[in-house]
């Protein structure tokens, strides 16, 4: 994002979307965690800039669950409305930026929350501009946070991964990049396929390092976003 000329402002303290507690039914604790996050990021909301959330499940939680659980807090709508994925923020804040052309095939997983809540149109366009060709699989990796680790869920978790994701990874040609923006998806791929998947931002950052004659500091300043 800095290579695209986008300034980054980090929250002054630790924040959490509260998804762990939402998904396990601990809603009072989820509200407490979310309210703390609002307290921490409140000064940054006055900047009126996108809030970049790299993990799709966290972004979806802040977009949908936060307003449902803390709808009485006026800060909630401001934060939920500011949430952007990595690709959405790049497209919005630096529409003319040209990413490094990596020019390799990709395989992997579009996060379930990306499909259901956030949409992946910006990610598709960014991959295309970076020369990353090939479709990511649908379906689910099966891990779903703590679900796949819980007693009695392992077989279901593996079966979900075997539906689309793992066969696609096994069938990929040598040199194919493995993409998964979700932490659970990357964990599942590492443990079931022995493969290290990466976030799209990681792959583009690597491409910047390899691009001849372009330093990361040679960029226009497009102002800040919160991350």
N, CA, C and O of each residue as an XYZ file, in Angstrom:
908
protein
N       0.833     -1.194      0.000
C       0.000      0.000      0.000
C       0.874      1.253      0.000
O       0.535      2.248     -0.640
N       1.987      1.206      0.708
C       2.903      2.342      0.682
C       3.489      2.533     -0.712
O       3.714      3.665     -1.142
N       3.736      1.431     -1.420
C       4.242      1.536     -2.786
C       3.236      2.212     -3.700
O       3.614      2.810     -4.708
N       1.967      2.123     -3.358
C       0.917      2.777     -4.139
C       0.702      4.219     -3.706
O      -0.183      4.901     -4.223
N       1.509      4.686     -2.756
C       1.396      6.055     -2.291
C       0.349      6.279     -1.228
O      -0.081      7.410     -1.000
N      -0.067      5.206     -0.575
C      -1.106      5.304      0.450
C      -0.451      5.325      1.823
O       0.261      4.389      2.186
N      -0.684      6.373      2.579
C      -0.169      6.437      3.937
C      -0.949      5.519      4.856
O      -2.155      5.336      4.689
N      -0.260      4.945      5.822
C      -0.872      3.980      6.734
C      -0.838      4.524      8.157
O       0.200      4.993      8.623
N      -1.962      4.461      8.837
C      -2.058      4.822     10.249
C      -2.546      3.599     11.004
O      -3.616      3.070     10.702
N      -1.779      3.147     11.978
C      -2.158      1.974     12.763
C      -2.917      2.390     14.019
O      -2.657      3.463     14.562
N      -3.847      1.567     14.489
C      -4.534      1.867     15.747
C      -3.526      1.999     16.887
O      -2.505      1.311     16.881
N      -3.788      2.858     17.851
C      -2.836      3.072     18.943
C      -2.795      1.948     19.966
O      -1.989      1.997     20.895
N      -3.632      0.952     19.822
C      -3.649     -0.174     20.756
C      -4.187     -1.410     20.081
O      -4.588     -1.376     18.918
N      -4.192     -2.504     20.818
C      -4.653     -3.773     20.265
C      -6.160     -3.752     20.042
O      -6.918     -3.281     20.890
N      -6.581     -4.265     18.897
C      -8.004     -4.325     18.575
C      -8.368     -5.732     18.116
O      -7.503     -6.496     17.687
N      -9.650     -6.069     18.209
C     -10.139     -7.387     17.806
C     -11.571     -7.229     17.313
O     -12.336     -6.431     17.854
N     -11.928     -7.991     16.287
C     -13.289     -7.910     15.752
C     -14.301     -8.642     16.625
O     -15.496     -8.355     16.557
N     -13.835     -9.591     17.451
C     -14.733    -10.328     18.335
C     -15.344    -11.574     17.736
O     -16.226    -12.181     18.344
N     -14.891    -11.972     16.543
C     -15.515    -13.106     15.860
C     -15.440    -14.400     16.661
O     -16.390    -15.183     16.659
N     -14.330    -14.632     17.341
C     -14.194    -15.860     18.135
C     -15.359    -16.016     19.098
O     -15.884    -17.115     19.274
N     -15.758    -14.928     19.713
C     -16.829    -14.973     20.705
C     -18.200    -15.010     20.041
O     -19.130    -15.621     20.569
N     -18.331    -14.364     18.895
C     -19.598    -14.429     18.157
C     -19.869    -15.854     17.704
O     -20.978    -16.363     17.866
N     -18.854    -16.496     17.134
C     -19.051    -17.831     16.558
C     -19.267    -18.900     17.612
O     -19.768    -19.980     17.299
N     -18.897    -18.621     18.861
C     -19.117    -19.590     19.941
C     -20.275    -19.186     20.845
O     -20.469    -19.776     21.908
N     -21.042    -18.188     20.431
C     -22.238    -17.808     21.168
C     -22.001    -16.976     22.411
O     -22.927    -16.775     23.197
N     -20.779    -16.483     22.614
C     -20.473    -15.669     23.796
C     -20.711    -14.190     23.451
O     -19.766    -13.407     23.351
N     -21.953    -13.830     23.275
C     -22.276    -12.529     22.707
C     -21.990    -11.370     23.655
O     -21.609    -10.289     23.206
N     -22.166    -11.574     24.945
C     -21.840    -10.499     25.888
C     -20.349    -10.186     25.847
O     -19.949     -9.023     25.878
N     -19.533    -11.231     25.778
C     -18.091    -11.023     25.686
C     -17.730    -10.401     24.339
O     -16.832     -9.563     24.258
N     -18.430    -10.813     23.286
C     -18.194    -10.223     21.965
C     -18.475     -8.724     21.993
O     -17.716     -7.936     21.428
N     -19.565     -8.331     22.652
C     -19.887     -6.904     22.747
C     -18.799     -6.151     23.508
O     -18.435     -5.036     23.134
N     -18.290     -6.751     24.559
C     -17.235     -6.111     25.343
C     -15.986     -5.892     24.497
O     -15.385     -4.818     24.529
N     -15.603     -6.913     23.743
C     -14.418     -6.816     22.888
C     -14.638     -5.776     21.788
O     -13.753     -4.971     21.502
N     -15.807     -5.799     21.184
C     -16.106     -4.847     20.120
C     -16.126     -3.413     20.637
O     -15.658     -2.495     19.963
N     -16.672     -3.229     21.838
C     -16.724     -1.874     22.393
C     -15.318     -1.351     22.672
O     -15.034     -0.168     22.480
N     -14.441     -2.247     23.126
C     -13.043     -1.843     23.329
C     -12.411     -1.429     22.002
O     -11.683     -0.438     21.939
N     -12.690     -2.187     20.947
C     -12.156     -1.836     19.632
C     -12.649     -0.465     19.195
O     -11.878      0.331     18.660
N     -13.924     -0.185     19.417
C     -14.459      1.134     19.078
C     -13.760      2.231     19.873
O     -13.475      3.302     19.338
N     -13.486      1.968     21.140
C     -12.789      2.954     21.971
C     -11.402      3.260     21.406
O     -10.971      4.413     21.381
N     -10.710      2.208     20.952
C      -9.339      2.375     20.459
C      -9.316      3.113     19.121
O      -8.484      3.996     18.910
N     -10.223      2.751     18.223
C     -10.159      3.319     16.865
C     -10.954      4.610     16.713
O     -10.897      5.244     15.659
N     -11.692      5.009     17.741
C     -12.544      6.197     17.614
C     -11.794      7.426     17.106
O     -12.312      8.116     16.228
N     -10.587      7.737     17.620
C      -9.888      8.924     17.096
C      -9.573      8.817     15.604
O      -9.516      9.829     14.906
N      -9.369      7.595     15.118
C      -9.032      7.407     13.706
C     -10.250      7.543     12.805
O     -10.116      7.863     11.624
N     -11.432      7.305     13.350
C     -12.640      7.430     12.540
C     -12.846      8.864     12.071
O     -13.467      9.102     11.035
N     -12.323      9.820     12.838
C     -12.454     11.220     12.453
C     -11.646     11.551     11.204
O     -11.876     12.585     10.576
N     -10.696     10.679     10.833
C      -9.918     10.902      9.613
C     -10.754     10.675      8.361
O     -10.408     11.140      7.275
N     -11.861      9.952      8.528
C     -12.766      9.669      7.405
C     -12.025      9.006      6.246
O     -12.111      9.445      5.099
N     -11.300      7.942      6.573
C     -10.543      7.191      5.570
C     -10.919      5.714      5.673
O     -11.492      5.300      6.681
N     -10.610      4.915      4.657
C     -10.907      3.483      4.730
C     -10.168      2.799      5.873
O      -9.037      3.156      6.200
N     -10.815      1.827      6.466
C     -10.194      0.976      7.481
C      -9.896     -0.364      6.807
O     -10.813     -1.122      6.489
N      -8.630     -0.647      6.594
C      -8.224     -1.841      5.854
C      -8.132     -3.020      6.814
O      -7.421     -2.959      7.816
N      -8.844     -4.079      6.507
C      -8.832     -5.297      7.315
C      -8.368     -6.432      6.406
O      -9.064     -6.800      5.461
N      -7.198     -6.980      6.693
C      -6.592     -7.970      5.804
C      -7.261     -9.332      5.885
O      -7.277    -10.071      4.901
N      -7.811     -9.674      7.038
C      -8.454    -10.975      7.235
C      -9.936    -10.874      6.872
O     -10.668    -10.123      7.517
N     -10.399    -11.611      5.856
C     -11.793    -11.477      5.418
C     -12.824    -11.747      6.503
O     -13.848    -11.066      6.552
N     -12.582    -12.723      7.376
C     -13.570    -13.022      8.411
C     -13.694    -11.871      9.404
O     -14.788    -11.586      9.890
N     -12.586    -11.214      9.706
C     -12.634    -10.053     10.601
C     -13.367     -8.893      9.929
O     -14.173     -8.208     10.558
N     -13.078     -8.682      8.652
C     -13.746     -7.607      7.918
C     -15.253     -7.836      7.873
O     -16.033     -6.903      8.068
N     -15.659     -9.071      7.616
C     -17.088     -9.383      7.553
C     -17.759     -9.190      8.905
O     -18.898     -8.726      8.974
N     -17.064     -9.540      9.975
C     -17.616     -9.361     11.318
C     -17.845     -7.887     11.626
O     -18.881     -7.516     12.177
N     -16.874     -7.048     11.267
C     -17.016     -5.618     11.517
C     -18.090     -5.000     10.627
O     -18.716     -4.012     11.010
N     -18.305     -5.564      9.459
C     -19.331     -5.051      8.547
C     -20.741     -5.434      8.992
O     -21.669     -4.634      8.873
N     -20.907     -6.668      9.510
C     -22.262     -7.181      9.744
C     -22.583     -7.439     11.214
O     -23.604     -6.967     11.714
N     -21.725     -8.180     11.908
C     -22.025     -8.529     13.301
C     -21.915     -7.332     14.235
O     -22.708     -7.194     15.166
N     -20.944     -6.473     13.993
C     -20.785     -5.290     14.837
C     -22.053     -4.435     14.863
O     -22.506     -4.085     15.953
N     -22.651     -4.081     13.719
C     -23.897     -3.298     13.772
C     -25.049     -4.033     14.449
O     -25.899     -3.407     15.082
N     -25.079     -5.353     14.319
C     -26.160     -6.108     14.947
C     -26.019     -6.145     16.463
O     -27.017     -6.104     17.182
N     -24.784     -6.223     16.950
C     -24.564     -6.366     18.389
C     -24.431     -5.031     19.110
O     -24.764     -4.931     20.291
N     -23.952     -4.010     18.415
C     -23.773     -2.700     19.051
C     -24.429     -1.607     18.215
O     -23.856     -0.537     18.008
N     -25.622     -1.888     17.746
C     -26.316     -0.927     16.898
C     -26.682      0.365     17.597
O     -26.972      1.364     16.939
N     -26.673      0.362     18.938
C     -27.022      1.564     19.689
C     -25.846      2.519     19.833
O     -26.018      3.635     20.323
N     -24.656      2.104     19.417
C     -23.461      2.940     19.524
C     -23.261      3.669     18.199
O     -23.086      3.014     17.171
N     -23.280      4.994     18.188
C     -23.169      5.733     16.919
C     -21.847      5.518     16.201
O     -21.751      5.765     14.998
N     -20.827      5.061     16.920
C     -19.534      4.816     16.277
C     -19.567      3.575     15.399
O     -18.752      3.419     14.489
N     -20.524      2.692     15.685
C     -20.590      1.415     14.978
C     -20.775      1.599     13.478
O     -20.048      1.000     12.686
N     -21.730      2.413     13.086
C     -21.998      2.616     11.660
C     -20.801      3.242     10.963
O     -20.530      2.943      9.800
N     -20.087      4.107     11.667
C     -18.920      4.755     11.063
C     -17.825      3.740     10.785
O     -17.216      3.757      9.715
N     -17.570      2.851     11.750
C     -16.534      1.843     11.539
C     -16.965      0.833     10.484
O     -16.202      0.527      9.567
N     -18.180      0.318     10.607
C     -18.650     -0.692      9.652
C     -18.628     -0.160      8.224
O     -18.276     -0.883      7.292
N     -19.000      1.094      8.058
C     -19.024      1.681      6.726
C     -17.661      2.000      6.163
O     -17.520      2.226      4.961
N     -16.646      2.020      7.025
C     -15.287      2.342      6.583
C     -14.464      1.111      6.230
O     -13.399      1.233      5.625
N     -14.944     -0.078      6.601
C     -14.155     -1.303      6.420
C     -13.975     -1.611      4.934
O     -14.931     -1.598      4.159
N     -12.723     -1.888      4.558
C     -12.387     -2.291      3.199
C     -11.417     -3.466      3.250
O     -10.628     -3.596      4.186
N     -11.486     -4.311      2.242
C     -10.441     -5.319      2.082
C      -9.206     -4.644      1.486
O      -9.253     -3.486      1.071
N      -8.115     -5.381      1.453
C      -6.866     -4.874      0.880
C      -7.076     -4.393     -0.556
O      -6.690     -3.277     -0.904
N      -7.684     -5.230     -1.382
C      -7.875     -4.877     -2.789
C      -8.860     -3.726     -2.950
O      -8.668     -2.865     -3.809
N      -9.912     -3.700     -2.136
C     -10.881     -2.608     -2.208
C     -10.226     -1.274     -1.876
O     -10.504     -0.266     -2.525
N      -9.358     -1.265     -0.869
C      -8.684     -0.027     -0.476
C      -7.741      0.454     -1.572
O      -7.686      1.649     -1.864
N      -6.998     -0.469     -2.177
C      -6.109     -0.081     -3.274
C      -6.905      0.522     -4.426
O      -6.515      1.543     -4.992
N      -8.005     -0.105     -4.763
C      -8.816      0.359     -5.885
C      -9.433      1.722     -5.590
O      -9.558      2.557     -6.486
N      -9.814      1.943     -4.347
C     -10.466      3.194     -3.970
C      -9.472      4.336     -3.803
O      -9.731      5.461     -4.231
N      -8.331      4.042     -3.179
C      -7.385      5.103     -2.825
C      -6.301      5.332     -3.874
O      -5.726      6.419     -3.943
N      -6.020      4.326     -4.682
C      -4.963      4.454     -5.690
C      -5.412      3.785     -6.988
O      -4.797      2.814     -7.427
N      -6.476      4.296     -7.603
C      -7.054      3.610     -8.769
C      -6.120      3.523     -9.967
O      -6.290      2.649    -10.818
N      -5.142      4.411    -10.049
C      -4.233      4.414    -11.201
C      -2.940      3.654    -10.944
O      -2.098      3.545    -11.835
N      -2.777      3.129     -9.737
C      -1.530      2.426     -9.416
C      -1.445      1.119    -10.189
O      -2.423      0.380    -10.305
N      -0.265      0.853    -10.711
C      -0.034     -0.394    -11.434
C       0.727     -1.362    -10.541
O       1.862     -1.077    -10.158
N       0.137     -2.488    -10.205
C       0.841     -3.471     -9.371
C       1.951     -4.138    -10.165
O       1.956     -4.072    -11.394
N       2.885     -4.777     -9.486
C       3.913     -5.529    -10.207
C       3.271     -6.654    -11.015
O       2.344     -7.315    -10.547
N       3.764     -6.860    -12.213
C       3.236     -7.935    -13.054
C       3.991     -9.215    -12.717
O       5.155     -9.382    -13.082
N       3.317    -10.101    -12.023
C       3.950    -11.331    -11.548
C       3.894    -12.418    -12.614
O       4.845    -13.180    -12.780
N       2.788    -12.486    -13.329
C       2.705    -13.367    -14.477
C       2.836    -14.844    -14.170
O       3.583    -15.563    -14.834
N       2.105    -15.296    -13.158
C       2.134    -16.722    -12.827
C       0.709    -17.213    -12.580
O      -0.167    -16.421    -12.232
N       0.472    -18.510    -12.756
C      -0.850    -19.057    -12.442
C      -1.069    -19.119    -10.941
O      -0.115    -19.214    -10.169
N      -2.331    -19.065    -10.531
C      -2.667    -19.147     -9.113
C      -3.738    -20.208     -8.899
O      -4.525    -20.521     -9.792
N      -3.741    -20.741     -7.704
C      -4.787    -21.648     -7.258
C      -4.992    -21.359     -5.783
O      -4.098    -20.823     -5.128
N      -6.137    -21.699     -5.258
C      -6.367    -21.454     -3.835
C      -7.830    -21.262     -3.534
O      -8.701    -21.855     -4.171
N      -8.087    -20.417     -2.546
C      -9.420    -20.329     -1.957
C      -9.851    -18.878     -1.826
O      -9.115    -18.049     -1.292
N     -11.053    -18.573     -2.319
C     -11.694    -17.317     -1.961
C     -12.449    -17.545     -0.657
O     -13.288    -18.441     -0.569
N     -12.155    -16.748      0.336
C     -12.700    -16.947      1.679
C     -14.228    -16.964      1.660
O     -14.856    -16.212      0.915
N     -14.815    -17.825      2.483
C     -16.278    -17.934      2.554
C     -16.932    -16.595      2.888
O     -17.944    -16.234      2.288
N     -16.361    -15.858      3.843
C     -16.923    -14.562      4.207
C     -16.772    -13.554      3.070
O     -17.574    -12.630      2.935
N     -15.738    -13.745      2.258
C     -15.571    -12.877      1.093
C     -16.738    -13.092      0.134
O     -17.320    -12.132     -0.369
N     -17.072    -14.346     -0.113
C     -18.209    -14.667     -0.977
C     -19.507    -14.099     -0.408
O     -20.283    -13.466     -1.124
N     -19.734    -14.330      0.880
C     -21.042    -14.069      1.471
C     -21.296    -12.606      1.800
O     -22.428    -12.134      1.695
N     -20.251    -11.884      2.196
C     -20.448    -10.539      2.735
C     -19.729     -9.462      1.929
O     -20.321     -8.437      1.593
N     -18.466     -9.689      1.622
C     -17.615     -8.622      1.107
C     -17.589     -8.534     -0.413
O     -17.435     -7.449     -0.974
N     -17.740     -9.676     -1.079
C     -17.555     -9.713     -2.522
C     -16.075     -9.748     -2.873
O     -15.238     -9.284     -2.099
N     -15.754    -10.297     -4.037
C     -14.345    -10.430     -4.407
C     -14.032     -9.797     -5.756
O     -13.019    -10.131     -6.371
N     -14.882     -8.890     -6.225
C     -14.656     -8.268     -7.533
C     -13.348     -7.486     -7.564
O     -12.608     -7.560     -8.545
N     -13.056     -6.739     -6.501
C     -11.813     -5.958     -6.466
C     -10.597     -6.872     -6.460
O      -9.587     -6.569     -7.094
N     -10.691     -7.983     -5.751
C      -9.582     -8.933     -5.716
C      -9.349     -9.552     -7.091
O      -8.208     -9.738     -7.513
N     -10.434     -9.866     -7.779
C     -10.300    -10.435     -9.127
C      -9.615     -9.446    -10.068
O      -8.729     -9.818    -10.838
N     -10.033     -8.195     -9.995
C      -9.429     -7.179    -10.868
C      -7.959     -6.970    -10.536
O      -7.142     -6.800    -11.441
N      -7.610     -6.978     -9.257
C      -6.221     -6.781     -8.866
C      -5.353     -7.947     -9.326
O      -4.240     -7.743     -9.809
N      -5.860     -9.170     -9.177
C      -5.097    -10.327     -9.653
C      -4.879    -10.248    -11.161
O      -3.798    -10.562    -11.660
N      -5.907     -9.831    -11.872
C      -5.781     -9.733    -13.332
C      -4.721     -8.710    -13.723
O      -3.922     -8.955    -14.627
N      -4.713     -7.571    -13.049
C      -3.731     -6.530    -13.357
C      -2.320     -6.968    -13.006
O      -1.353     -6.498    -13.606
N      -2.199     -7.861    -12.042
C      -0.881     -8.359    -11.643
C      -0.454     -9.580    -12.452
O       0.602    -10.156    -12.191
N      -1.258     -9.974    -13.423
C      -0.895    -11.122    -14.236
C      -0.994    -12.441    -13.507
O      -0.295    -13.395    -13.846
N      -1.856    -12.503    -12.509
C      -2.086    -13.747    -11.767
C      -3.337    -14.391    -12.350
O      -4.453    -13.964    -12.057
N      -3.154    -15.400    -13.158
C      -4.271    -15.971    -13.898
C      -4.672    -17.324    -13.330
O      -3.851    -18.079    -12.809
N      -5.953    -17.597    -13.451
C      -6.506    -18.829    -12.901
C      -7.562    -18.498    -11.868
O      -7.460    -17.492    -11.167
N      -8.579    -19.344    -11.771
C      -9.680    -19.110    -10.839
C      -9.398    -19.753     -9.489
O      -8.858    -20.857     -9.418
N      -9.765    -19.056     -8.421
C      -9.697    -19.644     -7.091
C     -10.951    -20.479     -6.864
O     -12.013    -20.185     -7.413
N     -10.818    -21.516     -6.055
C     -11.927    -22.440     -5.846
C     -12.997    -21.811     -4.966
O     -12.718    -20.911     -4.174
N     -14.219    -22.296     -5.115
C     -15.291    -21.914     -4.213
C     -15.307    -22.869     -3.038
O     -14.270    -23.404     -2.645
N     -16.473    -23.078     -2.484
C     -16.558    -24.004     -1.361
C     -15.944    -23.432     -0.103
O     -15.884    -22.216      0.081
N     -15.491    -24.317      0.754
C     -14.970    -23.925      2.066
C     -13.743    -24.753      2.390
O     -13.668    -25.928      2.032
N     -12.777    -24.140      3.071
C     -11.586    -24.890      3.483
C     -11.927    -25.891      4.578
O     -11.235    -26.896      4.740
N     -12.999    -25.619      5.335
C     -13.447    -26.550      6.358
C     -12.969    -26.271      7.760
O     -13.517    -26.816      8.718
N     -11.952    -25.429      7.907
C     -11.427    -25.211      9.264
C     -12.333    -24.279     10.058
O     -12.677    -24.562     11.206
N     -12.718    -23.166      9.438
C     -13.704    -22.257     10.048
C     -13.335    -21.862     11.469
O     -14.088    -22.103     12.413
N     -12.160    -21.247     11.604
C     -11.716    -20.828     12.931
C     -11.436    -22.016     13.819
O     -10.591    -22.851     13.497
N     -12.134    -22.101     14.931
C     -11.899    -23.202     15.872
C     -12.722    -24.444     15.541
O     -12.528    -25.482     16.174
N     -13.631    -24.373     14.573
C     -14.532    -25.490     14.290
C     -13.768    -26.780     14.005
O     -14.056    -27.819     14.599
N     -12.805    -26.716     13.106
C     -12.087    -27.921     12.711
C     -11.220    -28.517     13.794
O     -10.806    -29.672     13.694
N     -10.938    -27.741     14.836
C     -10.112    -28.234     15.937
C     -10.939    -28.882     17.041
O     -10.394    -29.546     17.922
N     -12.250    -28.688     16.993
C     -13.091    -29.192     18.067
C     -13.376    -30.681     17.904
O     -13.418    -31.207     16.791
N     -13.569    -31.338     19.027
C     -13.831    -32.780     19.031
C     -15.073    -33.101     18.205
O     -16.121    -32.474     18.366
N     -14.943    -34.075     17.328
C     -16.062    -34.498     16.509
C     -16.215    -33.750     15.202
O     -17.072    -34.093     14.387
N     -15.392    -32.728     14.990
C     -15.519    -31.912     13.784
C     -14.429    -32.178     12.754
O     -14.534    -31.729     11.613
N     -13.390    -32.901     13.143
C     -12.231    -33.038     12.255
C     -12.614    -33.660     10.915
O     -12.214    -33.164      9.862
N     -13.383    -34.739     10.951
C     -13.744    -35.431      9.713
C     -14.575    -34.525      8.799
O     -14.378    -34.519      7.584
N     -15.491    -33.770      9.377
C     -16.294    -32.840      8.584
C     -15.405    -31.756      7.982
O     -15.572    -31.372      6.824
N     -14.462    -31.271      8.779
C     -13.551    -30.234      8.319
C     -12.741    -30.703      7.116
O     -12.620    -29.988      6.122
N     -12.189    -31.907      7.215
C     -11.389    -32.456      6.113
C     -12.260    -32.702      4.884
O     -11.834    -32.450      3.757
N     -13.476    -33.194      5.101
C     -14.379    -33.459      3.980
C     -14.701    -32.177      3.213
O     -14.792    -32.191      1.985
N     -14.872    -31.079      3.933
C     -15.118    -29.792      3.268
C     -13.934    -29.401      2.392
O     -14.109    -28.969      1.253
N     -12.730    -29.556      2.932
C     -11.531    -29.212      2.162
C     -11.378    -30.093      0.934
O     -10.886    -29.645     -0.102
N     -11.801    -31.346      1.051
C     -11.674    -32.289     -0.065
C     -12.733    -32.062     -1.141
O     -12.636    -32.619     -2.234
N     -13.735    -31.252     -0.838
C     -14.797    -31.008     -1.815
C     -14.264    -30.277     -3.053
O     -14.541    -30.677     -4.184
N     -13.501    -29.209     -2.830
C     -12.981    -28.433     -3.965
C     -11.527    -28.010     -3.792
O     -10.721    -28.133     -4.715
N     -11.197    -27.507     -2.595
C      -9.906    -26.855     -2.407
C      -8.722    -27.796     -2.592
O      -7.852    -27.531     -3.421
N      -8.674    -28.884     -1.838
C      -7.516    -29.770     -1.903
C      -7.340    -30.408     -3.278
O      -6.208    -30.481     -3.757
N      -8.409    -30.877     -3.942
C      -8.211    -31.400     -5.297
C      -7.632    -30.361     -6.258
O      -6.799    -30.694     -7.101
N      -8.069    -29.104     -6.136
C      -7.545    -28.054     -7.013
C      -6.064    -27.821     -6.764
O      -5.298    -27.615     -7.705
N      -5.661    -27.853     -5.504
C      -4.249    -27.650     -5.163
C      -3.403    -28.804     -5.690
O      -2.320    -28.585     -6.234
N      -3.889    -30.019     -5.532
C      -3.126    -31.178     -6.005
C      -2.976    -31.176     -7.525
O      -1.957    -31.618     -8.056
N      -3.988    -30.680     -8.214
C      -3.972    -30.702     -9.677
C      -3.175    -29.551    -10.283
O      -2.937    -29.537    -11.491
N      -2.762    -28.594     -9.467
C      -2.069    -27.416     -9.984
C      -0.682    -27.781    -10.513
O       0.003    -28.645     -9.965
N      -0.292    -27.111    -11.576
C       1.021    -27.344    -12.170
C       2.119    -26.779    -11.280
O       1.870    -25.921    -10.433
N       3.319    -27.265    -11.482
C       4.474    -26.748    -10.744
C       4.631    -25.256    -11.026
O       4.423    -24.804    -12.152
N       4.998    -24.499    -10.001
C       5.168    -23.062    -10.146
C       3.912    -22.254     -9.934
O       3.945    -21.025    -10.004
N       2.803    -22.922     -9.676
C       1.545    -22.217     -9.416
C       1.571    -21.607     -8.020
O       1.935    -22.272     -7.050
N       1.186    -20.349     -7.927
C       1.142    -19.673     -6.630
C      -0.120    -20.086     -5.880
O      -1.194    -20.207     -6.471
N       0.019    -20.298     -4.582
C      -1.100    -20.710     -3.737
C      -1.575    -19.509     -2.926
O      -0.846    -18.994     -2.079
N      -2.806    -19.067     -3.193
C      -3.360    -17.877     -2.559
C      -4.491    -18.236     -1.611
O      -5.363    -19.040     -1.941
N      -4.466    -17.634     -0.436
C      -5.569    -17.754      0.520
C      -5.458    -16.571      1.474
O      -4.523    -16.505      2.272
N      -6.392    -15.646      1.398
C      -6.331    -14.457      2.248
C      -6.725    -14.743      3.688
O      -6.397    -13.958      4.578
N      -7.418    -15.847      3.939
C      -7.869    -16.162      5.287
C      -6.862    -16.992      6.065
O      -6.251    -17.912      5.520
N      -6.688    -16.662      7.346
C      -5.741    -17.394      8.190
C      -6.146    -18.853      8.340
O      -5.299    -19.744      8.277
N      -7.439    -19.103      8.538
C      -7.904    -20.489      8.665
C      -7.623    -21.275      7.390
O      -7.204    -22.431      7.448
N      -7.853    -20.650      6.245
C      -7.608    -21.325      4.964
C      -6.130    -21.675      4.823
O      -5.788    -22.773      4.386
N      -5.263    -20.750      5.190
C      -3.818    -21.015      5.094
C      -3.407    -22.120      6.056
O      -2.585    -22.970      5.714
N      -3.974    -22.112      7.254
C      -3.663    -23.155      8.237
C      -4.103    -24.522      7.734
O      -3.356    -25.495      7.842
N      -5.303    -24.601      7.189
C      -5.822    -25.867      6.674
C      -4.953    -26.399      5.534
O      -4.669    -27.596      5.477
N      -4.538    -25.530      4.642
C      -3.694    -25.947      3.526
C      -2.334    -26.435      4.002
O      -1.793    -27.407      3.475
N      -1.792    -25.756      4.996
C      -0.494    -26.180      5.521
C      -0.590    -27.542      6.200
O       0.295    -28.381      6.039
N      -1.662    -27.762      6.957
C      -1.759    -28.994      7.733
C      -2.254    -30.184      6.913
O      -1.867    -31.320      7.187
N      -3.097    -29.946      5.916
C      -3.648    -31.055      5.137
C      -2.907    -31.294      3.825
O      -2.870    -32.421      3.330
N      -2.320    -30.245      3.263
C      -1.639    -30.391      1.974
C      -0.136    -30.182      2.071
O       0.594    -30.428      1.111
N       0.327    -29.724      3.239
C       1.752    -29.456      3.385
C       2.227    -28.312      2.507
O       3.390    -28.282      2.107
N       1.340    -27.369      2.201
C       1.665    -26.251      1.319
C       1.462    -24.929      2.048
O       0.525    -24.773      2.830
N       2.347    -23.992      1.783
C       2.242    -22.665      2.375
C       1.519    -21.730      1.405
O       2.028    -21.411      0.331
N       0.344    -21.307      1.800
C      -0.410    -20.335      1.006
C      -0.087    -18.933      1.501
O       0.375    -18.747      2.626
N      -0.337    -17.951      0.645
C      -0.032    -16.573      1.014
C      -1.206    -15.652      0.716
O      -2.047    -15.929     -0.140
N      -1.232    -14.557      1.448
C      -2.188    -13.484      1.198
C      -1.769    -12.776     -0.085
O      -0.581    -12.705     -0.401
N      -2.738    -12.258     -0.816
C      -2.433    -11.537     -2.045
C      -1.458    -10.393     -1.794
O      -0.605    -10.114     -2.637
N      -1.572     -9.733     -0.655
C      -0.656     -8.639     -0.330
C       0.785     -9.131     -0.232
O       1.703     -8.427     -0.653
N       0.997    -10.317      0.313
C       2.348    -10.868      0.410
C       2.944    -11.110     -0.968
O       4.110    -10.803     -1.213
N       2.149    -11.654     -1.851
C       2.634    -11.966     -3.191
C       2.978    -10.691     -3.957
O       3.986    -10.647     -4.663
N       2.154     -9.662     -3.826
C       2.437     -8.402     -4.500
C       3.667     -7.725     -3.906
O       4.458     -7.131     -4.639
N       3.838     -7.807     -2.590
C       5.024     -7.223     -1.959
C       6.291     -7.895     -2.474
O       7.299     -7.230     -2.717
N       6.237     -9.200     -2.637
C       7.380     -9.917     -3.198
C       7.653     -9.454     -4.623
O       8.807     -9.301     -5.022
N       6.591     -9.232     -5.386
C       6.754     -8.741     -6.749
C       7.371     -7.359     -6.796
O       8.131     -7.056     -7.716
N       7.062     -6.512     -5.823
C       7.675     -5.184     -5.754
C       9.171     -5.288     -5.538
O       9.944     -4.544     -6.142
N       9.585     -6.209     -4.676
C      11.009     -6.388     -4.412
C      11.756     -6.858     -5.654
O      12.937     -6.558     -5.824
N      11.062     -7.596     -6.521
C      11.699     -8.157     -7.712
C      11.605     -7.236     -8.917
O      12.255     -7.491     -9.930
N      10.815     -6.173     -8.838
C      10.607     -5.300     -9.989
C      11.832     -4.429    -10.207
O      12.209     -3.687     -9.299
N      12.469     -4.484    -11.371
C      13.697     -3.720    -11.604
C      13.430     -2.226    -11.702
O      12.461     -1.786    -12.320
N      14.319     -1.457    -11.073
C      14.271     -0.014    -11.219
C      13.147      0.685    -10.509
O      12.904      1.865    -10.759
N      12.433     -0.023     -9.606
C      11.344      0.610     -8.871
C      11.526      0.366     -7.394
O      11.319     -0.750     -6.919
N      11.908      1.384     -6.665
C      12.000      1.258     -5.226
C      10.658      1.504     -4.589
O       9.809      2.181     -5.169
N      10.453      0.972     -3.418
C       9.165      1.157     -2.748
C       8.944      2.602     -2.325
O       7.803      3.019     -2.129
N      10.036      3.383     -2.179
C       9.883      4.751     -1.709
C       9.623      5.733     -2.842
O       9.397      6.916     -2.585
N       9.650      5.268     -4.098
C       9.386      6.136     -5.229
C       7.889      6.133     -5.510
O       7.421      5.422     -6.399
N       7.149      6.918     -4.764
C       5.696      6.867     -4.858
C       5.098      8.224     -4.504
O       5.670      8.952     -3.693
N       3.980      8.570     -5.085
C       3.282      9.782     -4.673
C       2.563      9.552     -3.357
O       2.248      8.417     -2.999
N       2.307     10.632     -2.645
C       1.596     10.521     -1.377
C       0.112     10.731     -1.622
O      -0.297     11.801     -2.073
N      -0.704      9.714     -1.328
C      -2.142      9.794     -1.565
C      -2.924      9.946     -0.265
O      -4.151      9.836     -0.273
N      -2.238     10.196      0.853
C      -2.960     10.357      2.096
C      -3.130      9.048      2.842
O      -2.795      7.985      2.320
N      -3.654      9.119      4.074
C      -3.668      7.953      4.955
C      -4.885      7.063      4.802
O      -5.949      7.489      4.352
N      -4.694      5.822      5.188
C      -5.801      4.926      5.496
C      -5.489      4.295      6.838
O      -4.332      4.256      7.256
N      -6.505      3.805      7.510
C      -6.326      3.118      8.780
C      -6.240      1.629      8.529
O      -6.990      1.079      7.722
N      -5.333      0.988      9.214
C      -5.119     -0.443      8.992
C      -5.077     -1.163     10.320
O      -4.905     -2.381     10.357
